[in-house]
Amino acid sequence: MPRVFSLSYESSGGTVIGFDTWPLRWDDSDLQNYSWKVSTVKRASGYGSKITDIGRAATSKQIKLKICDYGNDVAVYSNYLASVFEPDVIAKTPGKLWINDSYTTGFVTAMDLGKRIERQYLELTLTFSTEYPFWITEELHTFEPLTEGSATGFVLPMSLPMAIVAPSSRQLVNDHYSPCSAIITMYGPASDSEYRDWE
């Protein structure tokens, strides 16, 4: 069966382990399963409940892999995996688990070498724990400075003591079904003569 996505782990130190090529290959997971935590209170009538809050709690997921034992030292390889996963846990600095171009942050909190599959394969199960169980896809949008632009500029969800001039034809549209976070970085010359005391 062809694989529909690539899977890899990137440590907080930048080391990347791919789960799509031997001697380690992804076999199954529940990474794309999800659930919302629902908080309720009983209705005064005594019948039914009222939903007061919906959110996502910290969760753990299972990733099942195969290690090719044909011509490889499994003990050495499993020690190598631990040397990548464990520093993130000890430092409490999450790594990134990637599916294609999207990632979620967290820790590999368990590694279980299981039964032998066929003659040359061993089963390996990783437990990935995350406190923010959402998948993140980043996009970079660059707006170059222009000599002419719209006086309106960008409409941001907060007030800034400055004007941001943009070409009237350029728009940044969020086509996702939910609001998305953004990091806005501004470069280049700026004058603070009018807002010298603003920080």
C-alpha positions in Angstrom: 0.0 0.0 0.0 1.6 3.4 -1.0 2.3 5.8 1.8 0.2 8.9 1.7 2.5 11.0 3.9 6.0 11.3 5.1 6.8 11.1 8.8 9.9 12.4 10.7 11.0 13.7 14.1 13.2 16.8 14.5 14.9 17.3 17.8 15.2 20.6 19.5 18.8 20.5 18.5 18.0 20.1 14.8 18.7 16.4 14.3 16.1 14.8 12.0 15.1 11.1 12.0 13.1 10.0 9.1 10.6 7.2 9.5 10.2 6.4 5.8 13.5 4.7 4.9 15.2 1.6 6.2 16.5 0.6 8.7 13.5 2.4 10.3 10.2 2.6 8.6 6.7 3.8 9.7 4.1 1.1 9.8 1.0 2.5 11.7 -0.1 5.3 14.0 -3.0 7.1 15.6 -1.5 10.5 15.0 -4.4 11.9 13.0 -7.0 10.8 15.6 -8.3 13.6 17.8 -10.8 14.5 20.5 -12.1 17.6 22.2 -12.4 17.7 26.0 -15.9 18.9 27.0 -16.6 20.5 30.3 -20.3 20.5 31.5 -22.5 21.5 34.4 -25.8 20.0 35.3 -28.9 22.0 34.4 -31.0 23.4 37.2 -33.9 21.4 36.0 -32.0 18.2 36.7 -32.3 17.1 33.1 -29.3 17.1 30.8 -26.2 19.3 31.1 -24.8 22.5 29.6 -21.5 22.6 27.8 -19.4 25.3 29.5 -16.1 24.8 27.7 -14.5 22.8 24.9 -10.7 22.4 24.5 -7.9 20.0 23.8 -6.0 18.4 26.6 -2.4 17.1 26.6 -2.4 13.7 24.9 -0.1 10.8 23.9 0.0 9.1 20.5 1.4 5.8 19.3 3.7 5.4 16.4 4.5 1.8 15.3 7.6 1.3 13.2 9.7 -1.6 11.9 13.5 -1.9 12.4 15.3 -3.9 9.8 17.5 -6.3 11.7 19.1 -7.7 8.6 22.8 -6.7 8.8 22.1 -4.0 11.5 22.8 -3.8 15.2 19.4 -3.1 16.7 20.9 -2.3 20.1 23.2 0.3 18.6 20.4 1.9 16.5 18.0 2.0 19.4 20.6 3.7 21.6 21.1 6.2 18.8 17.3 6.9 18.8 17.4 7.4 22.6 20.3 9.8 22.2 18.1 12.0 19.9 14.8 11.7 21.9 16.1 11.8 25.5 17.9 15.2 25.5 14.6 16.9 24.6 12.8 15.2 27.5 15.6 16.0 30.0 15.8 19.7 28.9 11.9 19.9 28.7 12.3 21.4 25.3 9.9 19.9 22.8 10.9 18.6 19.4 8.8 18.5 16.3 6.9 15.6 14.7 6.4 16.2 11.0 3.8 14.9 8.7 4.7 16.3 5.3 4.9 20.1 5.8 2.9 20.2 9.0 4.3 19.6 12.5 3.2 19.3 16.1 5.5 19.8 19.1 6.2 17.3 21.9 8.3 14.6 23.3 9.0 10.9 22.7 8.2 9.7 26.2 8.5 5.9 25.6 10.2 3.5 23.2 9.2 -0.1 23.2 11.1 -2.8 21.3 8.4 -5.4 20.7 8.1 -8.7 18.9 9.9 -9.9 15.8 8.0 -9.6 12.6 9.1 -12.1 10.0 12.8 -13.0 10.2 14.5 -9.7 9.6 12.2 -7.1 11.3 11.6 -6.0 14.8 8.6 -4.0 15.9 9.3 -0.6 17.6 6.5 1.5 19.2 7.1 5.1 20.1 4.9 7.2 22.4 4.7 10.8 21.4 3.3 13.2 24.1 2.2 16.7 23.3 0.7 19.5 25.4 -0.5 21.3 22.3 -2.2 18.6 20.2 -2.6 20.7 17.0 -0.9 20.4 13.6 0.9 23.6 12.5 1.6 24.6 8.9 3.7 27.6 8.4 3.7 29.9 5.4 6.1 32.8 4.8 4.7 35.9 3.1 7.1 38.7 2.2 6.0 42.3 1.4 8.7 44.3 -0.3 8.9 48.1 0.3 7.3 50.2 -2.4 7.4 53.9 -3.1 3.6 54.0 -3.7 1.0 52.3 -1.7 -2.4 52.4 0.0 -2.8 54.8 2.9 -4.9 52.2 4.6 -2.2 49.5 4.7 -2.9 46.4 6.8 -5.7 46.0 9.2 -4.3 44.3 12.3 -6.2 42.9 15.3 -4.5 45.4 17.6 -3.4 49.1 17.4 0.1 50.0 16.6 1.7 53.5 16.9 2.8 53.4 13.3 1.4 53.2 9.8 2.0 50.2 7.6 1.8 51.1 4.0 1.0 48.3 1.5 0.2 48.1 -2.2 -3.6 48.3 -2.6 -3.6 45.1 -4.7 -1.8 42.8 -2.1 -3.9 40.9 0.4 -3.1 38.2 2.9 -6.1 35.9 3.2 -6.5 33.2 5.8 -8.3 30.4 3.9 -8.4 28.1 7.0 -11.6 27.4 8.8 -10.2 28.7 12.1 -8.2 31.8 13.1 -4.4 31.5 12.7 -1.5 32.9 14.7 1.0 35.1 12.9 4.5 36.4 13.6 4.9 39.8 11.9 8.5 41.0 11.4 9.2 44.5 10.1 12.6 45.5 8.7 14.0 48.7 7.3 14.2 52.3 8.2 11.7 53.7 10.6 11.2 57.0 12.3 10.4 57.2 16.0 10.4 61.0 16.4 6.7 61.1 17.1 6.6 58.0 19.3 10.0 58.2 21.0 8.6 57.1 24.4 6.6 54.1 23.1 8.0 50.7 23.8 
